[in-house]
Amino acid sequence: MCVTPTVKCWHCGEWFVKKGDRGEFEDCPFCGKGFEQLTPEAQRAVKATLAPFFEVPKLKQAPLAA
């Protein structure tokens, strides 16, 4: 199954098909702005919002019974 990653620009609100790898931010083809043009507060908010989608949670390992 192939999934086409479609994302919404944080600046102009237009939807576009993402061409880069997963986890990479790319500039909008419509307005030309990207992640770097967001304020530092907005960048932190975006990273915090997207982190669960890109980070693998560490599971607690139970000791093996002998």
mmCIF file of the N, C-alpha and C atoms, coordinates in Angstrom:
data_MODEL
# 
_entry.id   MODEL 
# 
loop_
_atom_site.group_PDB 
_atom_site.id 
_atom_site.type_symbol 
_atom_site.label_atom_id 
_atom_site.label_alt_id 
_atom_site.label_comp_id 
_atom_site.label_asym_id 
_atom_site.label_entity_id 
_atom_site.label_seq_id 
_atom_site.pdbx_PDB_ins_code 
_atom_site.Cartn_x 
_atom_site.Cartn_y 
_atom_site.Cartn_z 
_atom_site.occupancy 
_atom_site.B_iso_or_equiv 
_atom_site.pdbx_formal_charge 
_atom_site.auth_seq_id 
_atom_site.auth_comp_id 
_atom_site.auth_asym_id 
_atom_site.auth_atom_id 
_atom_site.pdbx_PDB_model_num 
ATOM 1   N N  . MET A 1 1  ? 0.842  -1.175  0.000  1.00 0.00 ? 1  MET A N  1 
ATOM 2   C CA . MET A 1 1  ? 0.000  0.000   0.000  1.00 0.00 ? 1  MET A CA 1 
ATOM 3   C C  . MET A 1 1  ? 0.890  1.243   0.000  1.00 0.00 ? 1  MET A C  1 
ATOM 4   N N  . CYS A 1 2  ? 0.609  2.157   -0.864 1.00 0.00 ? 2  CYS A N  1 
ATOM 5   C CA . CYS A 1 2  ? 1.387  3.389   -0.977 1.00 0.00 ? 2  CYS A CA 1 
ATOM 6   C C  . CYS A 1 2  ? 0.569  4.557   -0.422 1.00 0.00 ? 2  CYS A C  1 
ATOM 7   N N  . VAL A 1 3  ? 1.182  5.315   0.447  1.00 0.00 ? 3  VAL A N  1 
ATOM 8   C CA . VAL A 1 3  ? 0.512  6.473   1.033  1.00 0.00 ? 3  VAL A CA 1 
ATOM 9   C C  . VAL A 1 3  ? 1.183  7.736   0.506  1.00 0.00 ? 3  VAL A C  1 
ATOM 10  N N  . THR A 1 4  ? 0.389  8.637   -0.044 1.00 0.00 ? 4  THR A N  1 
ATOM 11  C CA . THR A 1 4  ? 0.923  9.905   -0.539 1.00 0.00 ? 4  THR A CA 1 
ATOM 12  C C  . THR A 1 4  ? 0.847  10.923  0.589  1.00 0.00 ? 4  THR A C  1 
ATOM 13  N N  . PRO A 1 5  ? 1.994  11.369  1.092  1.00 0.00 ? 5  PRO A N  1 
ATOM 14  C CA . PRO A 1 5  ? 1.974  12.329  2.208  1.00 0.00 ? 5  PRO A CA 1 
ATOM 15  C C  . PRO A 1 5  ? 1.564  13.728  1.742  1.00 0.00 ? 5  PRO A C  1 
ATOM 16  N N  . THR A 1 6  ? 0.394  14.153  2.167  1.00 0.00 ? 6  THR A N  1 
ATOM 17  C CA . THR A 1 6  ? -0.097 15.488  1.855  1.00 0.00 ? 6  THR A CA 1 
ATOM 18  C C  . THR A 1 6  ? -0.045 16.309  3.132  1.00 0.00 ? 6  THR A C  1 
ATOM 19  N N  . VAL A 1 7  ? 0.541  17.492  3.061  1.00 0.00 ? 7  VAL A N  1 
ATOM 20  C CA . VAL A 1 7  ? 0.697  18.344  4.236  1.00 0.00 ? 7  VAL A CA 1 
ATOM 21  C C  . VAL A 1 7  ? 0.113  19.728  3.970  1.00 0.00 ? 7  VAL A C  1 
ATOM 22  N N  . LYS A 1 8  ? -0.171 20.435  5.055  1.00 0.00 ? 8  LYS A N  1 
ATOM 23  C CA . LYS A 1 8  ? -0.726 21.785  4.953  1.00 0.00 ? 8  LYS A CA 1 
ATOM 24  C C  . LYS A 1 8  ? 0.338  22.790  5.379  1.00 0.00 ? 8  LYS A C  1 
ATOM 25  N N  . CYS A 1 9  ? 0.497  23.841  4.589  1.00 0.00 ? 9  CYS A N  1 
ATOM 26  C CA . CYS A 1 9  ? 1.469  24.887  4.896  1.00 0.00 ? 9  CYS A CA 1 
ATOM 27  C C  . CYS A 1 9  ? 1.018  25.654  6.135  1.00 0.00 ? 9  CYS A C  1 
ATOM 28  N N  . TRP A 1 10 ? 1.948  25.896  7.060  1.00 0.00 ? 10 TRP A N  1 
ATOM 29  C CA . TRP A 1 10 ? 1.633  26.645  8.277  1.00 0.00 ? 10 TRP A CA 1 
ATOM 30  C C  . TRP A 1 10 ? 1.494  28.131  7.996  1.00 0.00 ? 10 TRP A C  1 
ATOM 31  N N  . HIS A 1 11 ? 1.977  28.583  6.867  1.00 0.00 ? 11 HIS A N  1 
ATOM 32  C CA . HIS A 1 11 ? 1.959  30.011  6.547  1.00 0.00 ? 11 HIS A CA 1 
ATOM 33  C C  . HIS A 1 11 ? 0.744  30.411  5.715  1.00 0.00 ? 11 HIS A C  1 
ATOM 34  N N  . CYS A 1 12 ? 0.557  29.756  4.565  1.00 0.00 ? 12 CYS A N  1 
ATOM 35  C CA . CYS A 1 12 ? -0.523 30.176  3.658  1.00 0.00 ? 12 CYS A CA 1 
ATOM 36  C C  . CYS A 1 12 ? -1.748 29.273  3.726  1.00 0.00 ? 12 CYS A C  1 
ATOM 37  N N  . GLY A 1 13 ? -1.623 28.097  4.337  1.00 0.00 ? 13 GLY A N  1 
ATOM 38  C CA . GLY A 1 13 ? -2.762 27.200  4.487  1.00 0.00 ? 13 GLY A CA 1 
ATOM 39  C C  . GLY A 1 13 ? -3.038 26.299  3.298  1.00 0.00 ? 13 GLY A C  1 
ATOM 40  N N  . GLU A 1 14 ? -2.208 26.371  2.248  1.00 0.00 ? 14 GLU A N  1 
ATOM 41  C CA . GLU A 1 14 ? -2.407 25.518  1.072  1.00 0.00 ? 14 GLU A CA 1 
ATOM 42  C C  . GLU A 1 14 ? -1.927 24.092  1.364  1.00 0.00 ? 14 GLU A C  1 
ATOM 43  N N  . TRP A 1 15 ? -2.595 23.113  0.774  1.00 0.00 ? 15 TRP A N  1 
ATOM 44  C CA . TRP A 1 15 ? -2.196 21.713  0.881  1.00 0.00 ? 15 TRP A CA 1 
ATOM 45  C C  . TRP A 1 15 ? -1.280 21.366  -0.280 1.00 0.00 ? 15 TRP A C  1 
ATOM 46  N N  . PHE A 1 16 ? -0.236 20.565  -0.026 1.00 0.00 ? 16 PHE A N  1 
ATOM 47  C CA . PHE A 1 16 ? 0.655  20.119  -1.093 1.00 0.00 ? 16 PHE A CA 1 
ATOM 48  C C  . PHE A 1 16 ? 1.207  18.736  -0.779 1.00 0.00 ? 16 PHE A C  1 
ATOM 49  N N  . VAL A 1 17 ? 1.658  18.048  -1.823 1.00 0.00 ? 17 VAL A N  1 
ATOM 50  C CA . VAL A 1 17 ? 2.224  16.706  -1.669 1.00 0.00 ? 17 VAL A CA 1 
ATOM 51  C C  . VAL A 1 17 ? 3.678  16.839  -1.249 1.00 0.00 ? 17 VAL A C  1 
ATOM 52  N N  . LYS A 1 18 ? 4.014  16.181  -0.151 1.00 0.00 ? 18 LYS A N  1 
ATOM 53  C CA . LYS A 1 18 ? 5.375  16.227  0.387  1.00 0.00 ? 18 LYS A CA 1 
ATOM 54  C C  . LYS A 1 18 ? 6.282  15.348  -0.464 1.00 0.00 ? 18 LYS A C  1 
ATOM 55  N N  . LYS A 1 19 ? 7.447  15.867  -0.807 1.00 0.00 ? 19 LYS A N  1 
ATOM 56  C CA . LYS A 1 19 ? 8.384  15.125  -1.648 1.00 0.00 ? 19 LYS A CA 1 
ATOM 57  C C  . LYS A 1 19 ? 9.555  14.553  -0.858 1.00 0.00 ? 19 LYS A C  1 
ATOM 58  N N  . GLY A 1 20 ? 9.876  15.158  0.294  1.00 0.00 ? 20 GLY A N  1 
ATOM 59  C CA . GLY A 1 20 ? 11.021 14.729  1.088  1.00 0.00 ? 20 GLY A CA 1 
ATOM 60  C C  . GLY A 1 20 ? 10.738 13.493  1.919  1.00 0.00 ? 20 GLY A C  1 
ATOM 61  N N  . ASP A 1 21 ? 11.757 13.070  2.641  1.00 0.00 ? 21 ASP A N  1 
ATOM 62  C CA . ASP A 1 21 ? 11.639 11.909  3.507  1.00 0.00 ? 21 ASP A CA 1 
ATOM 63  C C  . ASP A 1 21 ? 10.801 12.226  4.731  1.00 0.00 ? 21 ASP A C  1 
ATOM 64  N N  . ARG A 1 22 ? 10.341 11.172  5.354  1.00 0.00 ? 22 ARG A N  1 
ATOM 65  C CA . ARG A 1 22 ? 9.561  11.316  6.578  1.00 0.00 ? 22 ARG A CA 1 
ATOM 66  C C  . ARG A 1 22 ? 10.415 11.995  7.647  1.00 0.00 ? 22 ARG A C  1 
ATOM 67  N N  . GLY A 1 23 ? 9.825  12.928  8.355  1.00 0.00 ? 23 GLY A N  1 
ATOM 68  C CA . GLY A 1 23 ? 10.541 13.620  9.413  1.00 0.00 ? 23 GLY A CA 1 
ATOM 69  C C  . GLY A 1 23 ? 11.264 14.868  8.964  1.00 0.00 ? 23 GLY A C  1 
ATOM 70  N N  . GLU A 1 24 ? 11.316 15.110  7.656  1.00 0.00 ? 24 GLU A N  1 
ATOM 71  C CA . GLU A 1 24 ? 11.971 16.309  7.142  1.00 0.00 ? 24 GLU A CA 1 
ATOM 72  C C  . GLU A 1 24 ? 10.924 17.361  6.806  1.00 0.00 ? 24 GLU A C  1 
ATOM 73  N N  . PHE A 1 25 ? 11.247 18.607  7.093  1.00 0.00 ? 25 PHE A N  1 
ATOM 74  C CA . PHE A 1 25 ? 10.361 19.712  6.736  1.00 0.00 ? 25 PHE A CA 1 
ATOM 75  C C  . PHE A 1 25 ? 10.803 20.254  5.384  1.00 0.00 ? 25 PHE A C  1 
ATOM 76  N N  . GLU A 1 26 ? 9.840  20.669  4.575  1.00 0.00 ? 26 GLU A N  1 
ATOM 77  C CA . GLU A 1 26 ? 10.190 21.261  3.288  1.00 0.00 ? 26 GLU A CA 1 
ATOM 78  C C  . GLU A 1 26 ? 9.366  22.516  3.064  1.00 0.00 ? 26 GLU A C  1 
ATOM 79  N N  . ASP A 1 27 ? 9.878  23.387  2.208  1.00 0.00 ? 27 ASP A N  1 
ATOM 80  C CA . ASP A 1 27 ? 9.204  24.655  1.935  1.00 0.00 ? 27 ASP A CA 1 
ATOM 81  C C  . ASP A 1 27 ? 7.963  24.440  1.087  1.00 0.00 ? 27 ASP A C  1 
ATOM 82  N N  . CYS A 1 28 ? 6.986  25.301  1.296  1.00 0.00 ? 28 CYS A N  1 
ATOM 83  C CA . CYS A 1 28 ? 5.733  25.255  0.547  1.00 0.00 ? 28 CYS A CA 1 
ATOM 84  C C  . CYS A 1 28 ? 5.989  25.685  -0.902 1.00 0.00 ? 28 CYS A C  1 
ATOM 85  N N  . PRO A 1 29 ? 5.487  24.931  -1.887 1.00 0.00 ? 29 PRO A N  1 
ATOM 86  C CA . PRO A 1 29 ? 5.688  25.333  -3.282 1.00 0.00 ? 29 PRO A CA 1 
ATOM 87  C C  . PRO A 1 29 ? 4.842  26.547  -3.678 1.00 0.00 ? 29 PRO A C  1 
ATOM 88  N N  . PHE A 1 30 ? 3.856  26.901  -2.870 1.00 0.00 ? 30 PHE A N  1 
ATOM 89  C CA . PHE A 1 30 ? 2.980  28.032  -3.191 1.00 0.00 ? 30 PHE A CA 1 
ATOM 90  C C  . PHE A 1 30 ? 3.539  29.357  -2.674 1.00 0.00 ? 30 PHE A C  1 
ATOM 91  N N  . CYS A 1 31 ? 3.910  29.398  -1.381 1.00 0.00 ? 31 CYS A N  1 
ATOM 92  C CA . CYS A 1 31 ? 4.384  30.665  -0.808 1.00 0.00 ? 31 CYS A CA 1 
ATOM 93  C C  . CYS A 1 31 ? 5.901  30.697  -0.618 1.00 0.00 ? 31 CYS A C  1 
ATOM 94  N N  . GLY A 1 32 ? 6.560  29.530  -0.696 1.00 0.00 ? 32 GLY A N  1 
ATOM 95  C CA . GLY A 1 32 ? 8.011  29.469  -0.569 1.00 0.00 ? 32 GLY A CA 1 
ATOM 96  C C  . GLY A 1 32 ? 8.531  29.492  0.855  1.00 0.00 ? 32 GLY A C  1 
ATOM 97  N N  . LYS A 1 33 ? 7.631  29.568  1.830  1.00 0.00 ? 33 LYS A N  1 
ATOM 98  C CA . LYS A 1 33 ? 8.063  29.604  3.227  1.00 0.00 ? 33 LYS A CA 1 
ATOM 99  C C  . LYS A 1 33 ? 8.100  28.192  3.794  1.00 0.00 ? 33 LYS A C  1 
ATOM 100 N N  . GLY A 1 34 ? 8.905  28.040  4.848  1.00 0.00 ? 34 GLY A N  1 
ATOM 101 C CA . GLY A 1 34 ? 9.037  26.731  5.469  1.00 0.00 ? 34 GLY A CA 1 
ATOM 102 C C  . GLY A 1 34 ? 9.151  26.827  6.974  1.00 0.00 ? 34 GLY A C  1 
ATOM 103 N N  . PHE A 1 35 ? 9.615  25.739  7.562  1.00 0.00 ? 35 PHE A N  1 
ATOM 104 C CA . PHE A 1 35 ? 9.738  25.623  9.011  1.00 0.00 ? 35 PHE A CA 1 
ATOM 105 C C  . PHE A 1 35 ? 10.637 26.708  9.595  1.00 0.00 ? 35 PHE A C  1 
ATOM 106 N N  . GLU A 1 36 ? 11.715 27.039  8.893  1.00 0.00 ? 36 GLU A N  1 
ATOM 107 C CA . GLU A 1 36 ? 12.688 28.008  9.403  1.00 0.00 ? 36 GLU A CA 1 
ATOM 108 C C  . GLU A 1 36 ? 12.095 29.409  9.550  1.00 0.00 ? 36 GLU A C  1 
ATOM 109 N N  . GLN A 1 37 ? 11.044 29.711  8.805  1.00 0.00 ? 37 GLN A N  1 
ATOM 110 C CA . GLN A 1 37 ? 10.441 31.044  8.880  1.00 0.00 ? 37 GLN A CA 1 
ATOM 111 C C  . GLN A 1 37 ? 9.437  31.173  10.032 1.00 0.00 ? 37 GLN A C  1 
ATOM 112 N N  . LEU A 1 38 ? 9.152  30.081  10.729 1.00 0.00 ? 38 LEU A N  1 
ATOM 113 C CA . LEU A 1 38 ? 8.268  30.152  11.890 1.00 0.00 ? 38 LEU A CA 1 
ATOM 114 C C  . LEU A 1 38 ? 9.021  30.778  13.059 1.00 0.00 ? 38 LEU A C  1 
ATOM 115 N N  . THR A 1 39 ? 8.289  31.364  13.990 1.00 0.00 ? 39 THR A N  1 
ATOM 116 C CA . THR A 1 39 ? 8.922  31.918  15.190 1.00 0.00 ? 39 THR A CA 1 
ATOM 117 C C  . THR A 1 39 ? 9.484  30.766  16.025 1.00 0.00 ? 39 THR A C  1 
ATOM 118 N N  . PRO A 1 40 ? 10.444 31.043  16.905 1.00 0.00 ? 40 PRO A N  1 
ATOM 119 C CA . PRO A 1 40 ? 10.978 29.970  17.757 1.00 0.00 ? 40 PRO A CA 1 
ATOM 120 C C  . PRO A 1 40 ? 9.891  29.267  18.574 1.00 0.00 ? 40 PRO A C  1 
ATOM 121 N N  . GLU A 1 41 ? 8.905  30.024  19.052 1.00 0.00 ? 41 GLU A N  1 
ATOM 122 C CA . GLU A 1 41 ? 7.814  29.426  19.823 1.00 0.00 ? 41 GLU A CA 1 
ATOM 123 C C  . GLU A 1 41 ? 6.991  28.483  18.949 1.00 0.00 ? 41 GLU A C  1 
ATOM 124 N N  . ALA A 1 42 ? 6.722  28.907  17.711 1.00 0.00 ? 42 ALA A N  1 
ATOM 125 C CA . ALA A 1 42 ? 5.950  28.070  16.789 1.00 0.00 ? 42 ALA A CA 1 
ATOM 126 C C  . ALA A 1 42 ? 6.734  26.819  16.403 1.00 0.00 ? 42 ALA A C  1 
ATOM 127 N N  . GLN A 1 43 ? 8.046  26.942  16.229 1.00 0.00 ? 43 GLN A N  1 
ATOM 128 C CA . GLN A 1 43 ? 8.872  25.774  15.904 1.00 0.00 ? 43 GLN A CA 1 
ATOM 129 C C  . GLN A 1 43 ? 8.817  24.750  17.033 1.00 0.00 ? 43 GLN A C  1 
ATOM 130 N N  . ARG A 1 44 ? 8.908  25.219  18.289 1.00 0.00 ? 44 ARG A N  1 
ATOM 131 C CA . ARG A 1 44 ? 8.817  24.305  19.432 1.00 0.00 ? 44 ARG A CA 1 
ATOM 132 C C  . ARG A 1 44 ? 7.455  23.624  19.472 1.00 0.00 ? 44 ARG A C  1 
ATOM 133 N N  . ALA A 1 45 ? 6.391  24.381  19.194 1.00 0.00 ? 45 ALA A N  1 
ATOM 134 C CA . ALA A 1 45 ? 5.041  23.815  19.208 1.00 0.00 ? 45 ALA A CA 1 
ATOM 135 C C  . ALA A 1 45 ? 4.874  22.755  18.121 1.00 0.00 ? 45 ALA A C  1 
ATOM 136 N N  . VAL A 1 46 ? 5.405  23.024  16.936 1.00 0.00 ? 46 VAL A N  1 
ATOM 137 C CA . VAL A 1 46 ? 5.311  22.058  15.836 1.00 0.00 ? 46 VAL A CA 1 
ATOM 138 C C  . VAL A 1 46 ? 6.076  20.790  16.195 1.00 0.00 ? 46 VAL A C  1 
ATOM 139 N N  . LYS A 1 47 ? 7.284  20.938  16.713 1.00 0.00 ? 47 LYS A N  1 
ATOM 140 C CA . LYS A 1 47 ? 8.086  19.770  17.086 1.00 0.00 ? 47 LYS A CA 1 
ATOM 141 C C  . LYS A 1 47 ? 7.397  18.955  18.176 1.00 0.00 ? 47 LYS A C  1 
ATOM 142 N N  . ALA A 1 48 ? 6.813  19.635  19.163 1.00 0.00 ? 48 ALA A N  1 
ATOM 143 C CA . ALA A 1 48 ? 6.128  18.931  20.247 1.00 0.00 ? 48 ALA A CA 1 
ATOM 144 C C  . ALA A 1 48 ? 4.890  18.203  19.736 1.00 0.00 ? 48 ALA A C  1 
ATOM 145 N N  . THR A 1 49 ? 4.198  18.813  18.790 1.00 0.00 ? 49 THR A N  1 
ATOM 146 C CA . THR A 1 49 ? 2.994  18.197  18.235 1.00 0.00 ? 49 THR A CA 1 
ATOM 147 C C  . THR A 1 49 ? 3.333  16.981  17.382 1.00 0.00 ? 49 THR A C  1 
ATOM 148 N N  . LEU A 1 50 ? 4.397  17.071  16.596 1.00 0.00 ? 50 LEU A N  1 
ATOM 149 C CA . LEU A 1 50 ? 4.752  15.994  15.674 1.00 0.00 ? 50 LEU A CA 1 
ATOM 150 C C  . LEU A 1 50 ? 5.633  14.914  16.286 1.00 0.00 ? 50 LEU A C  1 
ATOM 151 N N  . ALA A 1 51 ? 6.234  15.172  17.433 1.00 0.00 ? 51 ALA A N  1 
ATOM 152 C CA . ALA A 1 51 ? 7.172  14.226  18.037 1.00 0.00 ? 51 ALA A CA 1 
ATOM 153 C C  . ALA A 1 51 ? 6.597  12.816  18.201 1.00 0.00 ? 51 ALA A C  1 
ATOM 154 N N  . PRO A 1 52 ? 5.360  12.656  18.677 1.00 0.00 ? 52 PRO A N  1 
ATOM 155 C CA . PRO A 1 52 ? 4.847  11.287  18.842 1.00 0.00 ? 52 PRO A CA 1 
ATOM 156 C C  . PRO A 1 52 ? 4.767  10.494  17.538 1.00 0.00 ? 52 PRO A C  1 
ATOM 157 N N  . PHE A 1 53 ? 4.701  11.172  16.404 1.00 0.00 ? 53 PHE A N  1 
ATOM 158 C CA . PHE A 1 53 ? 4.612  10.481  15.129 1.00 0.00 ? 53 PHE A CA 1 
ATOM 159 C C  . PHE A 1 53 ? 5.965  9.996   14.622 1.00 0.00 ? 53 PHE A C  1 
ATOM 160 N N  . PHE A 1 54 ? 7.058  10.565  15.128 1.00 0.00 ? 54 PHE A N  1 
ATOM 161 C CA . PHE A 1 54 ? 8.380  10.237  14.618 1.00 0.00 ? 54 PHE A CA 1 
ATOM 162 C C  . PHE A 1 54 ? 9.280  9.543   15.632 1.00 0.00 ? 54 PHE A C  1 
ATOM 163 N N  . GLU A 1 55 ? 8.925  9.605   16.908 1.00 0.00 ? 55 GLU A N  1 
ATOM 164 C CA . GLU A 1 55 ? 9.760  8.991   17.930 1.00 0.00 ? 55 GLU A CA 1 
ATOM 165 C C  . GLU A 1 55 ? 9.155  7.661   18.353 1.00 0.00 ? 55 GLU A C  1 
ATOM 166 N N  . VAL A 1 56 ? 10.001 6.675   18.517 1.00 0.00 ? 56 VAL A N  1 
ATOM 167 C CA . VAL A 1 56 ? 9.549  5.369   18.975 1.00 0.00 ? 56 VAL A CA 1 
ATOM 168 C C  . VAL A 1 56 ? 9.626  5.368   20.494 1.00 0.00 ? 56 VAL A C  1 
ATOM 169 N N  . PRO A 1 57 ? 8.494  5.125   21.166 1.00 0.00 ? 57 PRO A N  1 
ATOM 170 C CA . PRO A 1 57 ? 8.534  5.129   22.633 1.00 0.00 ? 57 PRO A CA 1 
ATOM 171 C C  . PRO A 1 57 ? 9.367  3.966   23.162 1.00 0.00 ? 57 PRO A C  1 
ATOM 172 N N  . LYS A 1 58 ? 10.040 4.208   24.261 1.00 0.00 ? 58 LYS A N  1 
ATOM 173 C CA . LYS A 1 58 ? 10.842 3.161   24.886 1.00 0.00 ? 58 LYS A CA 1 
ATOM 174 C C  . LYS A 1 58 ? 9.932  2.385   25.836 1.00 0.00 ? 58 LYS A C  1 
ATOM 175 N N  . LEU A 1 59 ? 9.816  1.103   25.596 1.00 0.00 ? 59 LEU A N  1 
ATOM 176 C CA . LEU A 1 59 ? 8.971  0.262   26.429 1.00 0.00 ? 59 LEU A CA 1 
ATOM 177 C C  . LEU A 1 59 ? 9.778  -0.272  27.599 1.00 0.00 ? 59 LEU A C  1 
ATOM 178 N N  . LYS A 1 60 ? 9.110  -0.372  28.733 1.00 0.00 ? 60 LYS A N  1 
ATOM 179 C CA . LYS A 1 60 ? 9.776  -0.937  29.899 1.00 0.00 ? 60 LYS A CA 1 
ATOM 180 C C  . LYS A 1 60 ? 9.923  -2.434  29.683 1.00 0.00 ? 60 LYS A C  1 
ATOM 181 N N  . GLN A 1 61 ? 11.109 -2.913  29.931 1.00 0.00 ? 61 GLN A N  1 
ATOM 182 C CA . GLN A 1 61 ? 11.381 -4.336  29.770 1.00 0.00 ? 61 GLN A CA 1 
ATOM 183 C C  . GLN A 1 61 ? 11.206 -5.025  31.115 1.00 0.00 ? 61 GLN A C  1 
ATOM 184 N N  . ALA A 1 62 ? 10.335 -6.006  31.157 1.00 0.00 ? 62 ALA A N  1 
ATOM 185 C CA . ALA A 1 62 ? 10.153 -6.786  32.380 1.00 0.00 ? 62 ALA A CA 1 
ATOM 186 C C  . ALA A 1 62 ? 11.261 -7.838  32.442 1.00 0.00 ? 62 ALA A C  1 
ATOM 187 N N  . PRO A 1 63 ? 11.773 -8.105  33.641 1.00 0.00 ? 63 PRO A N  1 
ATOM 188 C CA . PRO A 1 63 ? 12.810 -9.134  33.746 1.00 0.00 ? 63 PRO A CA 1 
ATOM 189 C C  . PRO A 1 63 ? 12.238 -10.495 33.324 1.00 0.00 ? 63 PRO A C  1 
ATOM 190 N N  . LEU A 1 64 ? 13.056 -11.252 32.625 1.00 0.00 ? 64 LEU A N  1 
ATOM 191 C CA . LEU A 1 64 ? 12.627 -12.575 32.184 1.00 0.00 ? 64 LEU A CA 1 
ATOM 192 C C  . LEU A 1 64 ? 12.654 -13.547 33.347 1.00 0.00 ? 64 LEU A C  1 
ATOM 193 N N  . ALA A 1 65 ? 11.591 -14.330 33.445 1.00 0.00 ? 65 ALA A N  1 
ATOM 194 C CA . ALA A 1 65 ? 11.542 -15.341 34.507 1.00 0.00 ? 65 ALA A CA 1 
ATOM 195 C C  . ALA A 1 65 ? 12.386 -16.537 34.075 1.00 0.00 ? 65 ALA A C  1 
ATOM 196 N N  . ALA A 1 66 ? 13.168 -17.054 35.002 1.00 0.00 ? 66 ALA A N  1 
ATOM 197 C CA . ALA A 1 66 ? 14.049 -18.179 34.667 1.00 0.00 ? 66 ALA A CA 1 
ATOM 198 C C  . ALA A 1 66 ? 13.362 -19.495 34.849 1.00 0.00 ? 66 ALA A C  1 
# 
